[in-house]
Amino acid sequence: MSYELIAILMFSSMMLMLLTGQRVFGAIGGVAAVAALALWGTGGSDIPFASAMKLMKWYPLLTLPMFIFMGYVLSESRIADDLYKMFHVWMGPVSGGLAIGTIFLMVLVSAMNGLSVAGMAIGATIALPELLRRGYDKRMVTGVIQAGSSLGILVPPSVVLVLYAMIARQPVGQLWLAGVIPGLMMAGMFVIYIVIRCKLQPHLGPALPLDERNVSRSEKYRLLLSGVLPLVIFGAMMIPFVNGWTSLVESSAIGALTAFAAALLKRRMTWSIFQTCLRNTLGISCMFMWIILAALGFGAVFDGLGAVKAIENLFTEQLGLSPWMILILMQLSFIVMGTFLDDTAMLVIVAPLYVPLVGALGFDLVWYGVLYTITTQIAYMTPPFGYNLFLMRAMAPADITMRDIYGSITPFVMVMILALALVMIFPQIALWLPDYVYGK
């Protein structure tokens, strides 16, 4: 049997196991282990051992539990409630203002957490009931929350970009900086869409009644200060890192400690909340580590087979596809996989194949990390099985149906596709900031 056929058999076996409902790390690691033993006998056992050692020696991995803990502290201590009150007062008088404020809330939550699931949970529990109570169209608000929550995996400190950095062997700091401008650009495009739509159809996002706008100036500024807190935490973490005063791991520890101190100062950190934050942090961190370990083992077997070189030869020489055509096909495959997998699973399944191929085709791997992240955001919101669609349905009231949720995301998906096209056509949108900071 040729090595190309073995590679195809491995990939199809892994997909089959995932479709039967097996855990991601079990499906990937299991196929890798069986293939290694079948190909190289007992010597194949060195592959998972070497992968485990590589994982344990990757110092930046320590940032993962730090950022997850920071996000849980800020969400469990209800600091996001203060943010929404601020947007409610400052943006409410504008038609569609609360929807715009929800997008801003999601950007700040992304800067605090780095996980899209956290943004979805905060948006669905805090923003959704308030928007519906004030007469906002249910399709509009469910689309806003889903689109805004997707920013969590692009705006730093993105946990997904940390995982991509591990697998693609790229600097985490450069990837984070590469996500800043595309993330803010996409948030700005969402806001522009909401403004135009509510200008044309004011009933979709009515302004607040006059009695709710009647808030004293001192109260407005008090709420504004509460909204500054997440920015202070983000600045305390990122400014020392960008200026080279601290390492990435040290900055993540600063972020976690600053968030914990903020919750203590606001008297919202109880022993029960602290235990919940630790328990959730441990669970998610261990899950990610198992998945990374399985992905590294799978990638090592693929490298040993020379499968990447064979597939590159198939696309470029036998099929005659240009590098850009291959890249677009990769992005389309992410959208298809996103109908039944989350972003982490998509990354670890195809990274052993795609990342080396992208490098061989001459594309920048930092730039491709941003493309991957935007594409998975689109995949999250694409029917029939987009990940965010079912999260939204689980958290939304009973009167919001799956048909409403499907209908709500179409314009936002169009906006995200436009953003993806802009980053593909103009790579400097993603690369200018890391080049500027690290090129000094």
N, C-alpha and C positions, 0 to 999 in steps of 0.2 A: 504494500500500500504506500502511495506517495505521501510525502509530508504535507502537500497541499490538501489532499483528501483527509488526512488525519486532523488538520486544523479545522476544516469544514465540519467534520464529525464532532469535534470537541465543542465548537460553537453551537451547533444544532442541538447537541445533547444538553448543554447548559440551558438553552432557551426552552427546551421541552420540560426540564425539571422546574424551571421557574413558572411555566404555565400550569404545572400540576400543583402549585401552591407551596413549593418548598421555600425555606428561608434563603435569602439572597446569598449569605456567606456560605451556607451549606451546599447550594447548587454550584456556585463558582469553585469553591475549594474542593468539593467532592470530585467534580470533573477533572480538575487539575491534578489531584492526587492519583486518581485511577489512570489518567493518561501518563503521568510521570512513571508510575510503577510498570505500566505496560510497555513503555518505550525503553526505559533504562534499568528495570529491575529494582533491586533493593537500593541501588545508588540514587534512585529517584527520590528517596526520602530526604536527601540533602536539600532539595528545593524548598519545601516548606520551612525547614530549619533555617536556611539562609534568608528566606523572606522574613521570618520572625526576627532574626538578628538585625536585618536592615530596618525593620519597623521600630525596634527598640532603640536603635542608634540614631533615629531621626529626631533630633532635638526639638525642632519646631512643632512636633506633634503635641507637645505640652500645652500649646496654645488652645487646643481643642476643648479640653475640659474647662479652661479658664473662661473662654467666651461663652460656652454653654451655661456655666454657673452664673456669669454676669447677666445673661439674658433671663434666666429663671428668677434671679433676685429682683430684677426690675419689673418683670411681669407679675410675679407673685405678690410683690409689695404694692401693686396697683399704682405705680408711678405713671403708667400710661393713662389712667383716669384723669390725672391732672392735665396731661397734654390735651386730651379731648375737650375738657372744660375750657382750656385756653382757646382752642380753635373754634369752639362753639360761640364764644363771646366775640372774638375778633373777626371771624369769617362769616358768622350767621347772617348779618344784614345783606350779604351779596346773594343774588340768585345762584343756587348751586354751591353756595359757600361752604356748607357743611360737608359736601362731597369733596370739594377741594381741600378742606381741612383734613379730611380722612386720608387723602393721598399724602399730605404733609406728615400726618401722624404715622403712616406706614413707613415713610422715609426715616423718621426718627427712631421708630421701633427697629428698623433694619440696622441702623447704626448702633443700637443697643444690643442686638441679639445675633443676627446673622443666619437665622433659620426662617424660612417662609411659613412654616407651620405655626410659629409663635405669632407672626403678623396676622395670619388668618384667625387664630384664636382670639387675639385682642380686638381685631376689627369686628368679628362676629358677635362678641360678647359686650363690647362697649359701644361701637359706632352704629351697628345695624339696628338695634332697638330704638336708638335716638333718632336716626334718620327716618325710619318708618313712622314713628310717632309724630314726626313733624311734617308728614305728608309727602315725603320723597317717593318717587316711583320705585317699586320693589325691584324691577329689572335693572334700573340705573344703579341702585345702591349695592346690589349683589355683584354686579360687574365691577364697580369701583373697589369693593373690598377684595375681590379675587385678584384684580390687576395690581392693586397696591401691595398686597401681601407677597406677590411674586418678586418684589424688589429685594426681599430679604436675602436672596442668594446671589445678588449682584453688588449691592452697596456694602462696603466694608464695615465691620469685619465678617465677611462671608465665610461660613464654615465650609461650604461646598468648594470655594476656591482654595481653601487650605488642603482639602482632599485632592483636588486637581493638582496642586503644587507637589504633593507627595508622589503622585503617580507619574506626572509629567516631568518631575525633577526640575521645576522652575521656582524662582524666588517668590515666596508668599507676598512679601512687601510690594513687589512689582505688580503682581496679579491684583492685589487690593487696589492699588492706585489706578490700575487699568480699568477697574470697574466703576470708579467714582464718576467720571464724566458721562459714560453711557447710562449709568443708573440715574443720575440727576436729569439727563436729557430725556430719558423715558418718562420719569415722573413729570417733567415739564410738559411733555406731549400729552400725557393723560389729563393734566390740568387744562391745557388748551382745548382739548376735545370737550371736557365738561363745560367750560365757559361757553363755547360755541353752541353746544347742544342745548344748554339751559337758556341761552339767549334766544334761540329759535323756538324752544318749547319750555317756557317758564314753569309750567305746571309739573315738570319732571323734578325740579329742585327749587321749591318756593323759598323765598327769604324768610327769616324769622319774623314773627309778629313784633309790633312795636314794644309791647310790654316786656318781652323777653330780651329786647335790645337795651332796655333801660338799666344799665349797669354802671355803677360809679366808676370814675376814672381810676381811683385808687385800687378798686377790685380788679379792673382790667390789667393794671400793671402788676398786681400780685399774681394773677394767673399767668401773665407773661413770664415772670421770673420762674414759675414752676416749669414752664416749657423750656427754659434755658438749661435746666439741670441735665437732661440727657446730652446736650451739646457740651457741657462742662466735662461730663464723664468721657465722652468721645474724644474731646480735645486733650484731656489729661492722659489718655492712652496713646493717641496717635502722634501728637506733636513731638514728644521725646523720641519716638521711633523714627519719624520722618527726618528729624534733624540728626540722627545718629547717636543720640545720647544714651539710648537703651536698645537692647536687642528685642526681637519680636516677642520672645517668651516673657521677658521682663515687662514689656508694654501690656501684654495680655494680663499679667498679674496685677499691674497697676489698675487696669480697667475693672477687673473683678473686685479688687479691694475698694476702689472708689465707689462702685455701685453698692457694695455691702455697707460702706460708711454712710452713703446717702440714705439707704433704707433705715439704718439705725438712727440717724439724725431726725428723720421724719417720724420716728417711733412706729415703724410699720414692720420691723423685723422681729417676729416672735420665734420661739423655739420650734413651734410646729412648722412655720414657713421655712425656717432654716433647714429642718430635716427634709422637707419636701424638695427644696432646691438641691440638696446634696444627693438625695436618692435619684432624682430625675437626671442630674448631671452624670452620675455614675452609670446609670442604665444606658443613656445615649452614647456616652464616650466608649463604653465597652462594645456597643453595637457597631459603631464606626470602626473601631480597631479590628474587630473580627472581619468586617467587610474589606478593609484595606489589606489585611493579611491574606485573605483569599484572593484578592485581585493581584497582589504581588506574585503569589504562587502561580496563578493562571498566566500572568504575563511572562514569568520566567520560562514556563513550558513553551509558550508561543515563540519566545526569542530562540529557544533551543531548536525549534523546528524550522526556523527561518521563514515563518509564515508571512511575516510582514513584507519581506522582500518579494516573496512569491505573489502576494496580492497586489503590491505596487506594480510588478511586472505585468500582471493580468490587466490592470486598469489602463496603464500608460502605453504599453507596447502592443498587447494583443487586442484590446478593445479600442485603443487609440483615443482615450478620453484626455481632455486637457486638465491641468491641476484644478482650475476653477470648477469644472464640471464635477470632478471627484469630490471637491469640498462641498458643493451644493447637495450632492447625493448623500454625503455624510449628515448634513443638517436635516435633510428630509427623513433619514432613518431615525434620528433622535426624536423627531415629532411623532413618528409611528410608534416607537418604543414608549414614548411618554404617555400613550393612551393606557398603559397597564403597569408602568414602572415609575418609581420616584427618581429624583435627580441623582442620588447616590448610586442606586442600582444601575442606572444608565451609564454613569461614568465608569464604574468598575467593570462592567460587562464589555464595553467597547474600547476602553482606554488602551489595553494592550495592543489593539489593532490600529486604532485611529491616530493616537498621539505620535508614534514613530512614523506613520505614513504621512501625517501632516508635516512633520519635520523634513522627511525625505522629499516632499514636494516643494520645499523651499518657503513655507509659510512660517510666520513668527508664532511660537507656541504660547506666548503670553497673550497675544491678540486672539489666538484660537480659543484660549480659556474663556475669554469674554463672549466669543461667538457661541461656544458650547452652553454657557450659562443663560444667555438670552434665548437660545433655542429651547432649552429645557423649560424656561418660563412659559414659552408659547405652548409647548407640549403639555404642561400642567393644565392648561385651560382649553385644550382642544377636545371636543366631543369625539366619540361617545364615552370614553373612559378616562378623561383627564383627571389627574390626581386632585387638583383643587376643586373640581366640580363636586366630587363626592364629599370632600371636607366641608364645602359650603352647605351642601344639603344636610349633612349631619348636624350642623350648628344653626341652621336657619329655622324660623318658625314654620309650622305645618302648612300655612297658606302659601308659602313659596315653593312651587313645584320644580321638578327637574326640568320641565319645559321652560319655566321662567329662567332658571339658571343657565341652561343652554343658550337661550336667547340673549342673556345679559352680556355674554363675553365676546360676542362677534365683533363689535366695534373696537374693543380693547385689544383683541388679537390682531386686528388690522393695524392698529397703532404700533404694536410690538413688532410685527413683520416689517413695517416701515423703518423702525429703529434698527432692526437687525440688518436690513439692506444698507442703511446709512453707515453702520460700523464696518460692513464688508467692503463697501465702495471707498470709504475714507478711513483706513486703519488708524490714522493719527488721532481720531476721536478717542480711541482706547489707549494708544501708545504715547501720546504727547506728555501726559502727566508723569508716568514712570520714567520716560526719557529725560524729562526736565529735572526731576528730583534726583535720580541716580546718575545723571550725566554731569552734575555739578562738580 
